Amino acid sequence: MVDFDESRGLVCFEFNVSKEFCHSGDVVQGGFVTAMLDIAMSHAIFATNPDAVGLSSLEINTSYLEVSRAGWLRAEGIILKNGYKTGFLEGRLYNEKGQLTATASTVARIQRKAAV
């Protein structure tokens, strides 16, 4: 995690993706694109909820807008709605030129520490 804005519920991660995670030369495989977005979205909950101990994705929708290529990528995760048991999150993936290459949205079940 390279950036965190608590007031917006936004976290940013940077990845340096090697060609080992690619197909067709340097095209990042879609599952890895979704994983990077999922990491950013999940950590938006963890960064803003100290009592969150787990997060289970109920669904994830990924849209591939451009090819994501090996190299530097930045994933942003933001909380759209932070409920007690359910979170609604959005993610965006940018390449080194700042182009938006993929987006994702998720609905997730939040597991919290047991009340004492």
N, C-alpha and C positions, 0 to 999 in steps of 0.2 A: 504494500500500500504506500503510495507516494503522496497522497493528498487526502484531506478530510475536511469537510465543511459541515459542522454539526447543525448549524441553523437551517441548512437546506437538506440535510440527510443525504449528503453526497460523498462518496468515496471514489478514489481513482487508483487504479493499479497500472503498472507498466510491465510489459512482457517483451522479451527478446526471443522470438520464436525461431528455432532452427529448422532447417529443411527436413529434419527427421520427423516433423509433425505435419508434413506436407504431402501432397500428391501432385502429379503433373508438373513436376519441377519444384516450384516455390509457392504453390497455392495451399494455404492453410486449410486442413481438413475441417469441415463444418462442425463436427463434434467438438473440436478444440476451440473453435470460435464460440460455440455455445458455452463451453466450460469456462472460458475467460469471462464472459458476460455473467455467468452464474456466480462466479467468485466475487465479482464486484457487487452484484445485487445483494448477495447474502451478507457480505461484510458491511453493507450499509446498515443492516439491522443490528449486527453485532456491535458496530461502532457507536450506535445511538441508544442501545438497550443493554445496560450492564447486567441485567438479570436474564438475558437471553442465553440459553445454553445449547440450543440446537435449532435447526431450521430445515424443514422438509418441503421441497418443492412439490406443489400439487399439480402444477402445469408450467411449462416453459414454452413460449412461442418465440422463435428466432426468425428474423428477416435478414436475408443476405442482400445488401444493396450494391456492393461492389466486391470484387475479389480481394480477400485479405491475403497478403503475401508475407513470406518469411521476413523476419526483421522486427523492428520496434513496433509495438502496438500498444495503445492506451485504452483501457476499459474503464468506463464510468458506471457506477451503480447509484441509483437514487430511489428514495422511498416516496411513493405516491400517496400511500395511506398506511399508517402504522397502527394497526389494531392490537388488542391484547393477545389474541390467538392467531390472527391472520394478518399478513402483510401483503401489500400490492407494490411491486417494484418494477423499475424500468432500467435497462442497460443500454449503453452505446459503446461501440468500438470504433476507434479512429486509427488510421495509419500514420506514418511519420510525416506525411504532408498535411495532416489535419483533416483528411477526407473521412467522412462517416462511411464505414464499410458494412456495418451490421448493427441491428438493434434487437433487443429482446424485452419481453415482459414476462412477469411471473406472478403467480399467486402462491404464497408459501405459508405453511403452518409454523408458528413460532412456539418453541418449547422454552419455558421459563423455569428458573429455580423455584423449588417448592417454597411456599410461604412458611415462615417460621412462626 
